[in-house]
Amino acid sequence: MGWTAAVVALGALQYQQQGAMGKANQASYNAKGEALDNQAVQIEKQKDFDISQFNKEFRKLVGAETVAIYKSGVTKEGTALRIARQNAEEAQLQRNTITYNSQIAVNQKKYEADTARYQGSMARAAAKQAQLKTITSTVTSAYTMNTNNSLLGQQQSQATRLQLNSYYPGDYGTF
């Protein structure tokens, strides 16, 4: 019975370790997902900062342009007005481009975060499957060991009886 107990103890230890590894792997992937979510938030903040900086530079450009127009004695009509409108449209296009590019980057980070969490779930599921395999193999081994020990005991006992019967034939009965 000693070997059977050892097999069961080792199986229980392996089961416990597999569970701990599954939980650790899942926690690691979840932490990676959290970090990627934080990166997505930082990209959003960077977008806001970039647009703010762009607006600041654009206001400087518009101011310099306005001063140059008035300094030259031209009124804000005709060509000057078309240039101002074209610059405003170009500025809005640039803001939209910054927003679009940041949204693409945010979506990519969120996708990576979701993928990391999914990998964590899969690692945990794989650990649970390994635990089930450990349980079944441990139980099978323990059962086989007990069955073999029973058969071995029966075979030894039968051999002993045969041996006793050959030493003491007939006079003493059969063993």
Secondary structure, 3 states (H helix, E strand, C coil): CHHHHHHHHHHHHHHHHHHHHHHHHHHHHHHHHHHHHHHHHHHHHHHHHHHHHHHHHHHHHHHHHHHHHHHCCCCCCCHHHHHHHHHHHHHHHHHHHHHHHHHHHHHHHHHHHHHHHHHHHHHHHHHHHHHHHHHHHHHHHHHHHHHHHHHHHHHHHHHHHHHHHHHCCCCCCCC
